Amino acid sequence: MNKSNVNRKGKPEGLPVMKILIATKNPGKFEEIVSGLASLCALGVEFVRPSDLGIDDEVEEHGSTHGENAVLKARHFFEKT
């Protein structure tokens, strides 16, 4: 790929940006998740935190499993965005 076709975030010009919300306030957890998914950046994916979107909500995690809590957060932030 020609460097002139790449923007400053490393995304090829002309690709649509898809934002994926990583619903955590923990900076270490955010970086760990993003580093595991970094190859998606080349496809036009941008990872954002709730605070990047002006959202400062706490989601009560009252599920009995990590999966249930993930669904609670996903539904909450889907409704906010």
C-alpha positions as CSV (number, residue, x, y, z in Angstrom):
1,M,0.0,0.0,0.0
2,N,1.3,3.4,-0.9
3,K,1.9,5.7,2.1
4,S,0.1,8.5,0.3
5,N,-3.1,6.5,0.5
6,V,-3.0,6.0,4.3
7,N,-4.3,8.6,6.7
8,R,-2.5,9.5,10.0
9,K,-4.3,6.8,11.9
10,G,-3.0,4.1,9.5
11,K,-6.3,3.6,7.8
12,P,-6.3,3.3,4.0
13,E,-8.0,6.4,2.6
14,G,-11.5,5.8,1.2
15,L,-12.5,3.1,3.6
16,P,-15.5,3.9,5.7
17,V,-14.8,4.1,9.4
18,M,-16.6,1.6,11.7
19,K,-16.5,2.5,15.3
20,I,-16.5,-0.3,17.9
21,L,-17.3,0.7,21.4
22,I,-15.2,-1.1,24.1
23,A,-17.4,-0.6,27.1
24,T,-14.8,-0.3,29.9
25,K,-13.4,2.6,31.9
26,N,-10.3,0.6,32.7
27,P,-7.5,1.9,30.6
28,G,-5.5,-1.3,30.9
29,K,-8.4,-3.5,29.8
30,F,-9.2,-1.2,26.9
31,E,-5.6,-1.4,25.7
32,E,-5.5,-5.2,26.1
33,I,-8.7,-5.6,24.0
34,V,-7.6,-3.1,21.3
35,S,-4.2,-4.7,21.0
36,G,-5.9,-8.1,20.4
37,L,-8.0,-6.6,17.7
38,A,-5.4,-4.3,16.2
39,S,-5.5,-6.0,12.8
40,L,-9.0,-4.6,12.3
41,C,-7.6,-1.0,12.2
42,A,-6.3,-1.7,8.7
43,L,-9.9,-2.4,7.7
44,G,-11.1,1.0,8.8
45,V,-12.2,0.0,12.4
46,E,-11.7,2.6,15.2
47,F,-12.1,1.5,18.8
48,V,-13.7,4.0,21.2
49,R,-14.4,4.2,24.9
50,P,-17.8,5.4,26.2
51,S,-16.1,8.7,27.3
52,D,-15.0,9.3,23.7
53,L,-18.7,9.5,23.0
54,G,-19.5,11.7,25.9
55,I,-21.0,8.8,27.9
56,D,-20.1,8.5,31.6
57,D,-22.6,5.9,32.7
58,E,-22.0,3.1,35.1
59,V,-23.8,-0.1,34.1
60,E,-24.9,-2.2,37.0
61,E,-23.4,-5.7,36.3
62,H,-25.9,-7.9,38.0
63,G,-25.7,-10.9,35.7
64,S,-24.5,-14.2,37.0
65,T,-21.8,-14.6,34.3
66,H,-19.4,-12.5,32.4
67,G,-21.4,-13.1,29.3
68,E,-24.6,-11.9,30.9
69,N,-22.9,-8.8,32.1
70,A,-21.5,-8.2,28.6
71,V,-25.0,-8.4,27.2
72,L,-26.2,-5.9,29.8
73,K,-23.5,-3.4,28.8
74,A,-24.0,-4.0,25.1
75,R,-27.8,-3.3,25.4
76,H,-27.2,-0.2,27.6
77,F,-24.6,1.4,25.3
78,F,-26.5,0.4,22.1
79,E,-29.4,2.5,23.4
80,K,-27.1,5.4,24.3
81,T,-25.5,5.5,20.9
